[in-house]
Amino acid sequence: MNFYISRGKHQFGQYSEDDIRYGLAEGRFLGSDLGWQRGMSEWTPLDELIAITTTELPPRAPKPVMAPYVRKPVSLKGSVSGEGLSGFALVAMLMGMISLVAYGAFLKTNIASEFLGQKEAFSTVTVFCYMGAFIYTMIFGHRALAHISKSQGKLRGKGMALSGICMGYFLFMILTPSTVALALPAIEKASGPAINFEGAAKIRSKDKAQVLIAACLEYAEKNGGAFPSNLEILVSEKYLKNNRSLLDPLSRETPRAAYEYLGEGMKESDPSDAVVLRSQAKKNGKRVVAKKNGSVRFMASP
């Protein structure tokens, strides 16, 4: 039967008689330590307890020598994840899904139609989705297919790889025009005056000015012929979607400047060729000018 040992407030156990004798010989236990086992009425010092209950100390058995633990090398060849699942295929599919969801959420916010007014946000999302589509879905997807075909059935994930590749090509096709559009200002800046990309900005500025004039005329029709005191009223009263409609694509400021509004106090009885708004930015001394009769021209204006 094994013994419990007590020293001060601490109690240890259980130990056999031989364990206690070895401990006393090695100095791990003291003769003054108390020992007890079931059936004893009180704790007894070890030197008295062992002297009464034990015989000659037997030779100590040598401890078995443990073989050193050798960690098996992990092979990463083929990018295997889980039980025979290609990691490249999994990454390709996940990145394709993330890129599609991110771009779909971006389009749902209606920023895409006004992306020149939200250039930084559009650039971030487009570059992220474009890189995800090209690098992670197409490159990793094709690498996964190559590894799976060479594995002789040991690797799985061909369907994941093909799904990622399809999503990658789809994103690549729809994002390439947007990416090129983002790169044009940098090309223009690097090329100097030899390349002129201002024509598209002029067209967009004229189109937005046409929308603003139409909103002003609609407001005047519903408010006794009086034009709004400022363009922000058109947004607050839902004639326009949001404040991005007031930004001028011709402006290159950050953030972009709004159109200059001249229609405060204007009425339907005023001359039809009265200028209602114009772009603040000028190109070659000209800017977009919108008149009360609805005409919008790119012309010289003070």
N, C-alpha and C positions, 0 to 999 in steps of 0.2 A: 504494500500500500504506500502511496506517495505522501510526501510531507509538504506542508505549507511553511514558509519561513517569514518571519516578521522582524523588521529592524526599524525602530522608532515608530513613525506613523505609516510606514510603507509595508505592504505585504506582498510576497512573491509566491509563486508555486505554479504547478506542483513539481516536486523533485523526488527522485528515488534516493535510496540510502547511498548508493554509489555516487550519484551526482553530488550529494552533500559532502561526501568524503573527499571527492576530487576538488570541490570548491574550497573546502577548508585547507587542503594541501596547497592549492594554487593561490590562496589569499582572496578569493572572491567572496567567501563567507567568513564570518568571524565566530569564534566560539561563544561569544556573548549573544549572537543572534538567537532568536527563539524559534523553535520548531513545534509543529503540531500536526497530528493526523487524526482521522476519525477514530473514536474510541478512547482518546486521551482526555483526561479531566481538565488539564491546564497546559499552557505553553511551557516548554522546557528548553533551557539553553542547549545549543547544538552540541557542545563538548560533552554534556551529560547524556544527551539523547543518543548520539551516535555511539558513544562508548558502551551503552547498554544494549543497543539493538543491532549492532553490526559486528562483523568479523573482520578478518584481514582484508585490506584493500586489494582488489584484483587488478591485474595490469590493464591500463587504459587502451581500448581498441583504437587503432589509427582511423582518422577521418577519411572517408573515400575522396579520391581526387576527381573533381568534376572536369569533364572535358570542356575546353574553351568553346564559347559560343561563336560560331562563324556565321555572319549574316550573308544570306544569299544575294548576289548582285541582282538588281532590278534592271531589266532591259527595257529601254524606252523606244526601241526600234519599231517603227510602224505606228507610234503614238496610240498604244492600246489602252483603253479605259474600261474598267470593269471586266466582265468575262467575255473577252473577245470582241468588245465594241470599239470601233475606231474612234479615237479622240478627235481626229481631224473632221470626221463626219459629224460628230456631235456639235463641235464648234461651228462648222459651216451652217448647220441647220439653225442653231440658236441665234447666231448673228444675223442670218437672213430674216428670222422672225422679228428680232429686236429692231432691225433697220426698217422693216415694213411698218411695224407698229409706230415707231417714232415718226416716220414720214407721214403716215396716215393721220396721226394726232396733230402734226404740224399743219397739214392741209385743212383739217377740220376747223382750225382757228381762223380761217380766212386770211391768214397772213400772206399766203402764196400770191394772191392777186395784187397785193400791195408790197411785194417784197423789196422793192427799191426804197420804200420808206422804212423798212425794218431790215436793213442790210446785214447788221451784225447777227441778229437772230437767224435769219435765213442762211447766212454763210455757215454758222455753226452747225445747224441741223443738216444742211446739204452735204457738207464735208464729212460729217460723222456717218451719215447714211451711205454716201458714195464710197468711203473707205471700207465701211462694213460690208457693202455689197461686193466690192472688187477684191479686197485682200482676203477677208475672212470667208466669204461664201464661195467665191469662184476658185481662188487659189487653194484654200484648204479643202474644198469639195473635190477638186481634181486630184489633189494629193491623196485624199482618202480613197478614191476609186482606184488609184494606182496601187496603194498598199493592200487594199482588199483583194484585188485581182492577183497579186503576188503571194498572198497568204495561203492559198490553196484551201480556202474554206475556214481558216482559223479566225479570221476577222469578220465582224458583222458591221452593218451600218450603211449598206449601199443605198438604201432608200433615203436615209437621212442626207447622205452626200448629194444625191440627185435633187432632193428638195431644196437644199441650200444653194446648189448651182442654179436651179430655175429661178429662185427668188433673187439671186445675185444678178443674173442676166436681165431680169425684169427691172430691178432698181437701176442697173447700169444704163438701160435704155432711157428710162424716164428722167434720170438725174443728170445725164450728160449735157443736155441743153442748158439746164440751170447752172451746172458747174462752169460751162463755157461762158455764160453770161456774167458769172462772178469774176471770171478771169479777165474779161475785156477791159475793165478799168485799169488793172495792173499792166496789161499789154499797152494800153493807150499811154499810160504814164511813162513806161519804159521806152516806147517808140517815139514819143514827142509829137510834134505837129505833123509828122508824116502820115499818121493814121488818124482818121476823124470818126469817132463813134458818137458824135453828138446828135446825129439825125434821129436815132431811136428815142433819146431823151426828149427832143422837141415834140415828137409825135405823142409820146405819153403825156407830156405837159399840156398839150393842146386838148387831148382827150379828157383829161381830168378837169381842165378849165371849162370844157363844154358841159360836163356833168354838174359842176358848181353853178353855172349860169342857169341850167335847167332847174336846179333846186331853188335858186333865188326867185325865178319866175313863178314857180309853183307856190312858194311861200307868199309872194306878193298877191297872187290870185286869191289866196285864202285869208289874207289879212288886209283887205281894203285897198290893195294896190301899193302898199308900203313894202319896200325891201327890208330885209333884216338889218339890224344895227351892226351885227358882226357875223362872221361865218360860223362861229361856234354854236349859234342858235340853231343852225340847220342840223347839227349833230344832236343837240339836246332834244329837239322836237322831232327826231327820227326822219328828217328829210335825207340824211346821209347816214351811212352805217356807223362810222367812227371817225375819230380825229385824223386817222391816216389819209382820209379822203381830202383833207385840207393841205397836205404836204405837196410841194412842187418837185416832181422828178428832175426838173432842170437844175435844181439847187444841188450843190455838192457839199454843203455844210453838214456837220454832224452835231445834233440831229438836223435833218433837212428843214429848210425854212418853209413857212406856209405862204400861200399867195397873198399878195397885197390887195386888200379889199377897199374899194372906193365907193361902194354903194350905200353907205350909211346916209339915211335921210332921203334916198332916191325914191321916186314914185313913178307909176306907170305913165303919168302925163309928161315926164321928162323926155328929152330927145332920145330917139331910138339908138343913136350912135354914141350915147354916153358910155364911157368906160366904167365897167363895174368892178373888174379885178384884173390883175396882171401879175406875172411872175416877178419875183424880186431879183432873180438871177438874170443876167444878160449874156448873150453870146454874140460877139461881133457887133456890139451896140444895139442888138435887137432882143426883144423878149416877147413872151406870149401875152397877148392883150385880148380880153373878152369884153364884148360890148353888150348893152342892154337888149339889142335886137337878136341876141343869141350867136352872133358871128364871133369866131375865134381865129385870130391870125398871129403869125410870128412876124413882128414888124418893129421898126424903130419907134421907141417911146421914151419920153423923158423920165 
